[in-house]
Amino acid sequence: MLVLTLEDEGGEESGPRARDVLATRIGDLVHVHSPMPVVIILGGDAAETVISAVLHAHRLCSRLGVLMSVATPSAAARRALVAEAAVPGARLVVHARADIAIATAVTAAV
């Protein structure tokens, strides 16, 4: 299983370029660990750039047939992820707690 923790570092670059760089890094890790499940843990209030990169990773995981879930304590981020994650045939599972997301992914992988 691949577990990634993404923290918003404040002064980091934002916008399409930052999203593309982050999405590429996540995608590279997904490819290396495929077909193992992926859990992405977002700390605090995730920036729009981070949410967009996570959604890009979800589309990649869907194409690869890889289970992906996200954990974030932010209700606003959970709502944004669920609202924007419309990929036919692959529902993005979003949790409020990281431990539940990891336990669920472990159960699904067995």
N, C-alpha and C positions, 0 to 999 in steps of 0.2 A: 504494500500500500504506500502511496505517496501522500504525505501530509505537508502542506505548505502553509506557513504563517506569513501573512502580509500585514505589515504595520505602516500606517501613514506617517512618513517622516517629516511632515511639515514643509520644509524648504525644498523638497524634491520638485523636479520639473513636472509640469502637468500638461495636458493637452494630447492631441493625437499622437505625437512622436513618443511621449512617455508611455501612453497606452500601448502603442505598437511594440515598444521595447519590452515592456512587462509581459505582454501577451506572447511574444516570441520566446522569452525565457521560460514562462510557464509551459508553453507548447513543447519546447525542447525536453523539459523534464517529463511531461506526459508521454512523449514518444519513447523515452528511455525506459520508463516504468510500465508501459502498456503491456498487458491488458489489466494491470492491477488498478483497483479503485483509487480515485483522487479525492482528497479532502482539502479544501482551502479554508483556512481560518483567517478571518478579517478582524483586526483589532479596532475597537472603538468605532467612530464614525468614518466609514470608508469614503474616500474621495470618489468623485464621478469617474476619474481616470482609472482607479482600481476596479470599480464595479464594471466598467466597460471591458477591461482586460479579462476579468473573471468570466464575463458573458462570452467573450471570444473563446476562452478556454473551454467553456461549456459546449460551444458549437463544435470545436475540435474533438472533444471527448465523445460527443454524439456520433460524429462521423467515424471514429475509431471503435465505437462500441464499448467505451470505457465509462463505468459508473463514476459520476462526479457529484459531490455534495459540498455545500458551503456552510460554515458556521460563523455567525456574527452576533454580538450582543445588541447591535443597533437595529431597532425595529424599522427605521427608515430605510436602511440598507437592505434588510430582508424583503421589505415591500418592493423596492426598486428591482431587486434581483428576480423576484417571482414575476413581476409585471413585464419585465423585458426578456425573460428567458424562453420565449416561444420558439421551440425547436420541435418540429414534427417528430413524434415517436420517442422523445427523450425529455422527461421532466427533470428540471433541476430541483434537487432536494436541498432545502434551506433550513438550517437549525439555529436555535438561539444559543446553544451550548456546544462547545468543541468536543467534550467527552461523549456526548450523545451522537454527534456526527461521526466520530471515529468508531464508536461501538457499532453503529448501524452499518458502516462501510465494511467492518470486519465480518459482521454477520452475513452481509450480502456476498462477500467474497468467498465464503466457505461453501 
